[in-house]
Amino acid sequence: MSDPEPEHTERLWAPPAWWAVGALGVAAVWLVLVVSTSALVTTAGTVAATILVVAGLGAVGAVEVGIREAEFVAGRAHVPLAVCGRIEPLDAAATRRLRGTDADARAFLVLRPWLSRGVRVELRDPADPTPYWLVSARHPERIVAAADGVRSVQGSDPP
């Protein structure tokens, strides 16, 4: 029986501070409504504000990134590791440079402002004009280790 291929994925949920700000926004809506409208309107408005905050922060943070089933996954986008070149973990300074002064306009980006680190995934598909993916990550080293593990199981190495 062979070992399962290594995998590592993580969800890029919004940080607790953003949820706290959302809760304060809902509280502000409640306060405005409770002093100026009926209980029914206050309840409906507060429920609507809560739904908007939860849906908005949930959608922004529900991005999955990492290695799954021999593919690099970044949200709804995925690419087989077979067409990926070097996958490198990036510290905060390198991530900042690649999304700023050293950026390539053709790059595919999945960035979250609350995360300072990420991974750079080179693509080696001649039919694809995208030179690399730049993806935010909480644990970029784990993503790279999972990719290396999959490649070692498959017996392939990046170029």
Disulfide bonds with the S-S distance in Angstrom:
none
